Amino acid sequence: MEPWRTAIVTSDATNIWVRGHDIASLMRGATFTDMVVLLHLGRMATPGERRLLDAILIGVADHGAGAPSCATARLAASGNRQSISAAVAAGVLAIGDEHGGAGSNCMELIREGLALAREQGIAADEAARRMVARAIDDKRRLPGLGHRVHTHDPRVDTLFELAKVEGLAGDGVAFMRALESEARTRIKPLPMNVDGALAAVLHDMGFPPAAGKFIFIIGRVAGLTAEVAEEYARERPMRIKVDVEYDGVPPVEDHAPKRS
């Protein structure tokens, strides 16, 4: 049987190395955000990248107890008081393309749009125009645009301003701004959401598309642990949601023959 292979971590009786870096040295001189970049990109973060990734992780950490991941974690904690990990894992399992996962799809769109721009020698805004037209023809939603709660997501401008200040705003940011503008013209006002902003910034930092979901999960776990802790501390077990409206078949009289 062939052994598993990894280029991430190795150890011996007295040492642990992460991507070749001694763990004790990292513990003394690096931050958790540095560790995320090291684990995923195999290099240390620059100061600007650290600031941007910190901002992303803060921005996605929690969005209220009603968000699907947080609500699922709390529901699991309500019914299972014996496993913290099960409640947190339940919240993670609620993350998908509709909630928290759009960043990865948006990064794929950015990569496709910028590849189109390079191949055909067109500007980013023209590539965005073509991607919007294609989405309209295919009747597909554009990831990273629109929000169920916010008419303007306050996290977007913050991330893009920081990216500009740190010199990290590149083609990804430019493409997403062009996509938002073109969607407003061709479809309707669809303000960019945090998935679109983090997708642009992560693309410009060199992360692959899957990182759009990975980074969201890393940040959201912090919020999930707090939601589960509060559920345990403040609420009774086995909470039952009473405001459920039944709209099925009305009760009918049972005419089954009775046994003698």
JOURFEN-V401624 format. One record per pair of residues at least 12 apart in sequence whose C-alpha atoms are under 8 Angstrom apart, sorted by sequence separation. I is the first residue (numbers start at 0). J is the second residue. If there is no record, write none. Layout:
i->[I;I]
j->[J;J]
This chain:
i->[6;32;74;179;73;113;159;198;72;75;112;197;71;72;112;33;72;32;72;73;194;71;72;112;18;71;72;17;18;32;70;175;17;32;68;69;175;68;71;18;67;68;18;68;172;175;68;174;67;68;67;171;172;171;172;171;68;7;67;171;172;168;171;167;170;7;169;144;168;105;155;167;105;155;159;167;104;105;152;154;155;158;162;151;152;154;158;102;150;151;152;101;102;151;152;155;159;101;158;146;145;146;144;145;146;144;145;146;123;127;131;144;145;127;130;143;144;128;143;123;124;127;128;131;143;123;127;131;143;144;142;143;124;128;142;143;123;124;127;131;143;113;124;113;109;112;109;109;105;105;109;102;106;101;102;105;106;109;100;101;99;102;103;58;102;106;106;107;106;55;105;54;104;103;106;102;103;105;51;103;104;103;102;103;51;101;102;50;51;100;101;100;99;47;100;99;48;99;47;47;48;47;94;91;91;87;90;59;58;87;87;87;86;55;83;51;72;76;80;69;73;77;69;72;73;76;77;60;68;72;76;48;59;80;69;73;77;79;56;60;61;77;78;56;59;60;77;78;59;60;61;76;77;78;56;57;60;61;77;56;60;61;64;55;56;74;40;40;39]
j->[18;44;86;191;86;126;172;211;86;89;126;211;86;87;127;49;88;49;89;90;211;89;90;130;37;90;91;37;38;52;90;195;38;53;89;90;196;90;93;41;90;91;42;92;196;199;93;199;93;94;94;198;199;199;200;200;98;38;98;202;203;200;203;200;203;41;203;179;203;141;191;203;142;192;196;204;142;143;190;192;193;196;200;190;191;193;197;142;190;191;192;142;143;192;193;196;200;143;200;189;189;190;189;190;191;190;191;192;170;174;178;191;192;175;178;191;192;177;192;173;174;177;178;181;193;174;178;182;194;195;194;195;177;181;195;196;177;178;181;185;198;170;181;174;171;174;174;175;194;195;199;194;198;194;195;198;199;202;194;195;194;197;198;154;198;202;207;208;208;158;208;158;208;208;211;208;209;211;158;210;211;211;211;212;161;211;212;161;162;211;212;212;212;162;215;215;165;216;165;166;167;167;216;216;220;220;223;193;193;223;224;227;227;197;227;200;223;227;231;222;226;230;223;226;227;230;231;215;223;227;231;204;215;236;226;230;234;236;214;218;219;235;236;215;218;219;236;237;219;220;221;236;237;238;217;218;221;222;238;218;222;223;226;218;219;238;205;206;206]
